[in-house]
Amino acid sequence: MLAAMDRALSRRSLLSLMGAGAAGALAGCHARPGAGKALAAAALALGEAPGAAGSRMPSAFVGHGSPMLAVDPAKGADLSRWAASFPRPRAVLVVSAHWERAPATLGATEPRPLVYDFYGFPDELYARRYDAPGAPALARRVEGLLAPRGEVARAPGRGLDHGAWVPLTWMYPRADVPVLELSLPTQDPSSLLALGAALAPLSDEGVLVLGSGNAVHNLRRIAGDGAPTPSWAAEFDAWVEDVVRRRDLDALADYERRAPAPDLAHPTKEHFVPLLVAAGAAAGPGGHVSFPVTGFEAGSISRRCVQFG
């Protein structure tokens, strides 16, 4: 527990430094055959927002970068274009790097104040709102899907952290799609792939399963805007693209041994592992994989986004 607290304090301190100076750098941080009536009924049960009936949603991973993304229309436009390219979801289930809690825990199912889990940034960020509807029916559905894996807890007072609301500000700017957050219950890759696999039925029910983190994330190595990307960051990011494109989940789960410079790319693991949930939620070994947003900010923070399906 003390180690986890130390990690959290370290991240908070670094975010504060980013907001104070070096961080100007981060300015800007078809249903399956045979699914039938049961899937249609499940989709309608989750229909707290209008959506395209029968549309199968992808699962996805978003590189959320700095909280300053919330007020950066240039970077935000990339996410807006991406979200507009696939069907509008009935709801979004977010697994964010910024909420680690065991057992798997569901956040608020009614609107709650946002979590401003960053320090030293401009005042306008702390005034931002994202009043998306809650998703109580989705919460019950997730509980049912995860129950065979063990306990599922609730945290009814916990609002959305910046790993959720910052990218959603651009993906669904009207805040009219219900959102539910699910905690990261572990950093174990195999367990998170299995967690994602348990959530896979949601795609056929119109729910976007969205992991939020960064493919490369080392706050100790951030630099100024326009700084060159160091080789260790570029190589890790390219490795991620390769194994994800090939859907090599074994390699992805074993990234700490197989990827180049994993400890430089991720001195802490919480920003990488939401990708495993999204990959696990992409039902079946096949399917198209795309990278709608790529590149780096602050030198070494990867903006890579991944769409499965």
Helices and strands as residue ranges (DSSP letters): H 2-20, G 22-26, H 36-45, E 59-63, G 67-71, H 73-84, E 91-100, E 105-106, H 123-126, H 136-146, G 147-149, E 153-154, H 162-171, E 179-184, H 189-199, G 200-205, E 207-213, G 219-221, H 231-245, H 249-253, H 255-258, H 262-265, H 274-281, E 289-293, E 296-297, E 301-302, E 305-308
